[in-house]
């Protein structure tokens, strides 16, 4: 068996290490016979389904808050000719009916969104804005506002950070274009004040959570982000120069950070796709988190935690965001300290409300999103609980995979560029046959049992691999296949390490049935070690 070893692999993306292939049983590296060490869960997150596809329930829009408090959430339920709202206890599963609204299948938006603050829920349905007091034992909707004759309301309703008024917009019926009017309605006495009027088709009006004197809105496309202010921009102004930023399309902005006055918005296409922070003052816009530039795994909708530290975004599937595409929900550290992590997969529906639309709870500890069944277009709601913090457990040692000394036994290894990787690069191994292996070396100061963390890039061309350390098989085989590009950080406990040089080997075992690569590849971003909890 020929073998080529390369040390100091460096950062030259595309540099390949080639080796003659061999078949399993003729030259595969031997492994010590040992019982697998126990493997911990991939993430310290708890994923739960809050509803079933049979119930056809969905979560609200990311610009809104759908959580009542730390224990309760409100879900929508699609019915024939109607939409109902249900309050669900995320701990006990207990639920109660809140309201039912007529939503004809012929409506432009045959569903409702809802927004909650301090036990009060507002929603737009039947061309009216409604208020529901969730603190009542038997809550019922109370009509707050109806637009002038011949006008139709947007389903987007935004609550003031003080929780005492709601913002909505209306247009000539049926809604296809402007002119636009946006009004603010007091929840206490129903007083109405117009805050915007213009010939344009403006949508997604939102108060800035940090400074509600600023009201953001969207025109979409290449002139997406705009803002109003009674003094600084009484007639509205564009706040994002997308041409200068190199972003052809901007979409789905949110103004929910209480830490800063600004809008987190998704940039699509061009050389600068990803999550941008744009401000209504003179501060420059910033690309906080570069995202995938192609359709596979590209960012779509987003939300930001109240402290401004974390973002969550849904991603397109392999071929976009149409019905049947499977995307993911990604957690993004906006400080750039930790690379993005995948919270879960999510199916895309044919239209709203069957888009994932992930959003944080007000305390930032939970994320809820909608998942769609491809065959039926039915929806369910998934909850991801951080169990207190999204920050990964600290490591005692970490290394970029592409910087480690490596050996390939059959196949080839190469460095690839990827903005989602921790240092912008990762290590890709493409075997020539089953039994081919990638081996990397790393050093440790002392011996002992450790928890090993791998950061891997999943893909639809990946294979199934056996992990071994110093000749001992660790855990069960790892299936690296995913229908969409995602990033996982599996951890393996009770891994015996030596003082000095240790070897980590990934050996190709087989294929996922849907993998497009034969034999399937594997991609590693980082390797880390920490002492047991």
Residue, then its C-alpha position, 0 to 999 in steps of 0.5 A: x500500500x502506498x501512503x503519502x504523508x503531509x505535515x504542516x498542511x497550512x492554509x492553502x485551499x485546494x492543496x491536495x494530498x493524493x494516495x493510491x487507493x486500496x480496497x477493504x481487507x487488502x490494505x485497510x489500517x488495523x484498529x484495536x479491538x475494543x468496546x466503543x467508548x460512550x458518546x455524548x449527545x451532539x449538542x447541549x440543546x434539547x429539541x422537542x416537538x410541541x405539536x404534530x403534523x396532524x395538528x397543522x400548527x405553526x409558529x409566528x413571524x420572526x419580527x414578532x414575539x410568540x412566547x408568553x413567558x418562560x413556560x408558555x408559547x402561543x401556536x397557530x393552527x390551520x383549519x378549513x376556512x379558519x385559523x385558531x390560536x392555542x397557548x401551550x405550556x412547554x414544560x407540561x404540554x397543557x394547552x388552552x384555546x384562545x381564539x378562532x378567526x375566519x381565514x378564507x383560502x382565497x385570502x392573500x394571507x389565509x393565516x394570522x401572525x401574533x405578537x405578545x407583550x406582558x400577557x397581551x396578544x395582538x393579531x390581525x385577522x378578518x381585516x381588523x386588529x385584535x387584542x387578547x388578554x392572556x391573563x384572563x381565565x377565559x380570554x377572548x379577542x377584542x377588536x381594536x381597529x379596522x382600516x378605512x373602507x377599501x383598505x386592507x391590513x397587513x398581517x404583520x403587527x408590531x408591539x411597542x417595547x413598552x407593550x402599550x401600543x401596536x403598529x400596523x399598515x394598510x393598503x388598497x384592497x386587495x393588497x398588491x401595491x401602495x400607497x401605504x399608511x402605517x398607524x399606531x394604536x393605543x391598547x388602552x383607549x384605542x386612539x389611532x395616530x398615523x405615523x407614515x403615509x406614502x405612495x410606495x409599497x412599504x411593509x414590515x413596520x417595526x419599532x426599534x426595541x432599543x430606541x422605539x422613536x425609530x421605526x423600521x420598514x422595508x421596500x425590499x430587493x436592492x433598497x430593502x432597509x428604511x427607517x422613520x424618526x419624528x426628528x431625524x427622518x420624519x418622511x423616512x430614509x434608506x439606511x442601507x446602501x446595498x450597492x456599496x455593500x455588494x448585496x443585490x437582495x436584502x430581506x427579512x430585517x428585525x429590529x429586536x435588539x435591546x442592546x443597540x439601535x439597528x436592524x439585523x438583515x439578511x443579505x442574499x447573493x453577491x460577494x457579501x451574503x450573510x447577516x448584516x447590522x445596519x443602523x439608522x444613524x451615521x454608523x457604517x453597516x457591518x457584515x457580522x456573519x458571512x453566510x453561504x453564497x449559493x442556494x445550498x444552506x443560504x440564510x433566509x429569515x433571521x432573528x436576534x436575541x434581546x442582548x444582541x449577542x446571538x442570531x438564529x436563521x433558517x437556511x434554504x435547502x439544497x435547491x432553494x426554499x420551495x415545498x419539499x426542500x429541507x433546510x436547517x436552523x442555524x445559531x450564529x454568534x454575532x461577536x464572531x467568537x464561536x462559528x455557526x452551529x446547526x440547531x436542527x433541520x426544517x422542511x420548507x412549505x409551499x407558502x406562509x406560514x410553512x416557512x421555518x421562521x425561527x425566533x428567540x424567546x424574550x429571555x433568549x433561552x429558547x428558539x421555536x420554529x416551524x417544520x413542514x412535511x414535504x408530502x402533505x404541506x402540513x406543519x408542526x412546531x419545534x422548540x430548541x432549549x439552550x438549557x440556560x446558555x447558547x455558549x459552548x462549553x469551554x475547551x482546554x485545547x483546540x486546533x484547526x483540522x487543516x493545521x494538524x499533521x495528517x496521513x491519508x491511506x487511500x484517497x486524497x485530502x485538501x483544504x477548502x475555504x468556507x466562511x462558516x468554518x472557525x478560521x475560514x477553512x476546513x479539511x476535506x477527505x475524499x476516499x477512493x474506496x471503503x476502508x480508506x482513512x484520514x489520520x491526524x496527529x495532535x499533542x496533549x500535555x498529559x494522559x487521561x480520559x477526556x471529552x473529545x469534540x469534533x466540528x464537522x461539516x455535514x453535506x449530501x455527499x458525505x459517508x459513514x465513518x468510524x472514529x478511533x483514537x490511538x487505535x481504540x474505536x470511539x463511539x458508534x459510526x458517524x453518519x455525516x450525511x445531511x440533505x442540506x449543508x449543516x455544521x455539527x459538533x459531536x462530543x465523545x466522552x471517556x476518550x483515553x489520551x496519551x501524554x505527547x502525540x495522539x492519533x485520530x483516525x476517521x475510516x470510511x465504512x459505508x454510505x447513507x442511502x441518499x448520499x450523492x458521493x460514492x464513497x462519501x467524503x468527510x469534512x472536519x473544521x476543528x478538534x477540541x479536548x476538555x476535561x470531563x464534567 
